[in-house]
Amino acid sequence: MLGRTAWHAVLMAAALALSGCLPKDREPVPVIQITVPEHPSEYVIDGRRLSAEEAQAELQILADKHRRPTTGSARAYVRVWHHPRASYARVETVVGWCQRMGLDKVTVLEREGDLPAEAGGKP
């Protein structure tokens, strides 16, 4: 006969299975690629070259698309690639946009070329 704790574990597992909350049902976490090229007035988000205003609007759209309704934060990883000669103030600006939009999983990486490796840039 199962003890009280074992019954609770069985009931919780059944509830999770019925509610669809098991990890196999989840979509993979999306990754948003942002590149800060050497050119001062451009940003690249997921392969699209954008001005600062367009980049901020596009980032807001992506954040809203992946937002968690319970916490208000976005369920997405953000990778910010920057050219070694790009102004680091521009990188800090992008990180600030991410923080204001609820994108809290941000990684900043340096890249020799203007594009991430997936798009043909040099590692």
Secondary structure, 3 states (H helix, E strand, C coil): CCCHHHHHHHHHHHHHHHHCCCHHHCCCCCEEEEEECCCCCCEEECCEEECHHHHHHHHHHHHHHCECCCCCCECCEEEEEECCCCCHHHHHHHHHHHHHCCCCEEEEEECCCCCCHHHCCCC
